[in-house]
Amino acid sequence: MGTLYIVPTPVGNIKDITLRALEVLKEVDLILAEDTRRTAKLLLQYEIHKPMESFHEYNEDRKIFDILNKLNANYSIALVSDSGTPTISDPGFKLVRTLIKAGVKIESLPGASSVTTALAGSGLPTDQFIFLGYLPKKASKFNFLIEFITKIYQTKPTTVIFFESPKRVNKSLKILADNFPDSHFVVARELTKIHEEWIRGDAKKISKVPIKEKGEITILMR
């Protein structure tokens, strides 16, 4: 039986890929990519020429058993996302869960993640933190999230981390600031890229500072 490798890729700066990640990508029989065009650019940069198949949230369910069959045929397969560590707010956890039940060997490589990169540079306490994925679009789900965070805060001081769409970031920050006026906020935008930007401040400041609505955004609060 083959092995599935979970391979992190850079969140921005292409030089952040690890030596082991490159080694695995060069040796596997197949690469599962969230966006094959985007991954092709990374592979080209490092002169890696391997077959690729698309694997994303819209085809994950129907591709799982085909992938399992390939692994049963002794394929070695790498799973990559567009950026960062696969399965973290990206497709893949259903595949991993199925393969674990089937007894397939899985190797999860350490590497880039916007969550830990933002946390390390935020200046907020790191003793206890929780990552809640992308902020919800629907008002009802957002209200539920606010209630959930309130309960967390009542239990123990915790750094809370989210991803957010650039188009919604200013609106979402105002809602969070209004509901958590005593919290300190950090917004990390375009991490590891040329235009990397950090905005830090209390609730009053963060609700008034316009965040550029472009790029990939991570929000932290405590």
N, C-alpha and C positions, 0 to 999 in steps of 0.2 A: 504493500500500500504506500502511496505517495505522501507528501507532506504539504500542508498549506502554511505559507509564510505570510505573516501580517507585517507589511513593510512601510514604515513611515517615510514620507517625502517632505521636502522643505515647505514651510508655510509661506515663504517669500524668497529669501536669498537662496539661490540654487546651490551655493557652496555648503549649505548646511546639511546636505545628505551625508550619511555615515558610510565609512568604508565597508562595513558589513552589509548595509543595504545594497550598495553597488555590487558586492560580491554575489549576493543572493539573486539580484535581478539578472546578472550575467549567466547564472547557472541554472535557473529554473526552466521548465519546458513551456510554461505559459504564464502570462501576466494578465490578471483581471484588473481593469482600470475603470474608474468612475467615468472619465472622459478620455477616450483613447487618443484624441488629438492633442490634448494637453499633456498627457503622459508621454506621447511620442516626442515632444519637444525636449523633455527631460532626458529620455533615453538617447536621443540624438546627441545631446550635449556630452554624454559620456560614452558614446559609440557603442551602445548596447542594441543589439538587433535580436529581438525575441517576438514570437507570436503574441498578439494581444486580443482580448475579447472585452467588450463593454460589460460592466457590471455596476448597476446603479439602482436607485430605489424603485424604478419603474419596471425593472426586469428581474430583480433579485429572487422573487418567489419562484418564477418559472425556470430559472437557471440553476437553482441549487442542486437538483438531482443529476443534472448533466455534469456539473462540477464534481459531485460525489463519484459518479461513474468514472470520470477521468482519474481521480485520485485512486480509485480501486484498481485502475489499470496502471498504477505506479507512476503517474504524472507527478512532477513537483510544480507547485503553483504559487505565485506571489499575488497577494491582494494589495492594491494601492488605491488611495483616494486622490482627489485633485490636489490636496495639500494636507500636511499634518499626518496624524495617525489614523488609519482606517478604523471604522466602527465608532469613532468618537464624534457623535452628531453627523455621521456618515453611514452609508450602507455597509452591511457586513455582519452585524451581530446575529441575524437569523441564520446565515450561512455557517458561522462559527459554532453556534448552538447545535445545529443539525450535525455538523461534522464531529463534534465532541460526542454526541450520542451514538454516532456510527463508529467511534473508536479511531478516528483519523488523527494522526499526529499533527499538532499545531505548534508553530514557533512564532511567538510574538516578539518582534524586534523593538528595542527602545529607540526613541528618536524624537523628532520635532512634534510639538503640540502647542497650539496657540494658548491653550488653557494654562499650562505650566509656565510658558514663556511670559505671559501677561502677569501671572501671579508673582513670579520671581522679581519682576521689575516694577511691580505696583507700589511697593512700600507699605502694603497692608499686611497684617499678621498672617502667617502661613500655618499656624499651629492647627487650625481647623478650617476647612473650606469645603464648599459644595458647588458642583457644576450642574447647572440646570438647563443646558442646551440653548436652543434659540428661544427668545422671548415669544410668547404666543401672539398671534395676530388678532384673534377674537377677544373682544372686551370681557366677555364672561370668563374666559380662560385666564386672562390677565388678572382679573379680580381674584380668582382662585389662587393664582400664583402669589399675589400680595398677601393673602391670608396665610399661605404656606410659609412664606418667608417670615412673617410676623411670629408664627409659632416657633420657627427655628431660633429667631432672635430671643424669644422668651426662655428658651432652653439653655443656650450658651452662645456667647459672641462668636459669630462665624463669618468668614469672608465668602460672599456669594458671587458666582461668576456666570455670565451669560454670553452668548453670541447674539448679535442683532444685525438686521438688514440696514444698510446705510440710509435707505429711504425712510425708515421708521425711527432711527436712533434718537433724534431730537424730541419727538413726541414721547417715546418710551422713557427717556431720561426724565422728562418733566413729570410724568406719572409716578415714577419711582421716587423722585426727589420730594414730591408732594406727600407721598405716603410714608416716607422714611426721612423726615427732616433732620434727624440727628446722625444720619449716616455720612460717611466719607466715600466719595466716588472716584473711580479711575476709569478712564476710557483709553484703550490702546487701539490705535488705528494703523493698518498696514504694517504689522509687525515684521521686522527684519528686512523690509523693503526700503528703497531710497527715500520715500516720503513718510517713513515711520513717524508717528505722532503720539504723544502722551498728554492727556488732559486730566488734571487732578484737582479736586476741590470738595468743599462741603456741598450739601444739598442745594443751598441757596445759590452758590456760584455755578454749579454744574447745570442748573436749570436755565441759567441765563447765557451761558457761553455756547454759541452756535457751533455744532460739530459738523465738519465737512461731510456731506452726504455722498461719500465715495469710498470704495475699498472695503476691506474686511475689518470688522469691528468687534472688539471684546470689551465687555463692561464688567467692572468689579465694584462691589460695595461692601461696607462693613460699618 
